[in-house]
Amino acid sequence: MSFFKSLFLAIFATLFLTYVLGTSFIELLDVDIYMGEQLIEPLKAISVSALVVVLLVLVALAIAMSVFGSLIFIAMLVLGGGAMLLVGVFWPIFLIAGIIWLVARDKPVAQY
């Protein structure tokens, strides 16, 4: 399953569960939500809370991906540094091996 498909399914599940559980809790606990002096419909109250939850999930995803991306970047830097160290230490051997390969390789025979 691709990353974006999983992300969209997670967002849909979050919205659906927030709507279902939120409506159930509002009806079960007989809660009225007011903004100022105006009564907000339960569906609007749940919609706002669902959008806030989705935004919080996206922020958490961005933070997790940035931390994960930073770890990958650091690992790539360490591996690249190790590769450069090996090339720096063994460059004379690579140079001699390249010269021997150029001199001793089989040369193609020209056919006329």
N, C-alpha and C positions, 0 to 999 in steps of 0.2 A: 504494500500500500504506500502510495507516495506521501511525501511530507504534507503537501498542501491539501490533499484529500483528507488526511488524518486531522489536520488543523480545522478544516471546514466541518467535519463530523463532530469534533470536540466543541466547536462554537455552537453548532446546532443542538447538540445534547445539553450544553449549558443553558441555552435559551429555553429549551423545552422543559428541562427539569426545574429551572427557576420559575417558569410560568406555572407548571403543574403544582409544585410544592408551595410556591408563594400564594397562589389562589387558595389552595387547601388550608394553609395556615391562617390566611386572612379570614376565611369563612369559619374555620374552627375556633379561632380566638376572638372573633367578632371585633376586628380592629378596623377603625376608621382612620384614614390618613388625610391630614389637612395640610395644605400649602397656603400660608397666610390664613385667611378666613374661609377659603374655598375647599370643599370636600373633593378629593381626587378619587376618580373611579378606580376600583381594584385593578382593572386591566392596565390602566396607565401607570399605576404605582409599581406593578410588577414589571412592566416594560422598562421603566426607568432603572429599576434595580437590576434587571437582566442585562441592560446595556452597560451598567457600571461593572457588573461582574465580568462581562466579556472584555471590557477595556482593561480591567485588572489582570485577566488571564493573558491578554496580549502583551501587557507591560511585563508580566512575569516571564513570558516566552522570549521577549526581546532581551531581558536581562540574562536569562539562561543561555540563549544563543550567543550573546556577546561574551559571556564567561567561557562557554564552550569554544567559541571561535578564538578567543585569546589563548586558551590552552593549546589548540591546534597550531596557532601561529608560533607560540613558544616552542612547541615540539619540532616544528619545521625549522626554526632557527637553530635549535640544538643539533638536529640531524645535519643541516647544511654546514654548520660550523665544524662538526666532526668530519664531514666529507672533505671540506677545505683543508682541515688539519692533515688528513691522510694524504691528500694530493701534495700538500706542502712538504710533508716529510719524505714521501716516496717519489718525488718528481725526477730525481736522477735515474732511478730504476726504470720509471716509465719512459724516459728519454732514451736510455740504452736499449730497452726492449723494442721501442719504435724503430730505432736505427737498424737493429738486427733484423726486424721483420721486413723493413724496406730493402735491405741488402739480400736477404736469404729467400725471399718469396719466389715462387715459380713465376717466371715471366712468360707471357703468352707467345707462342711461336707464330710469326706472320706467315700466312699461306698465300701464295700468288697464283 
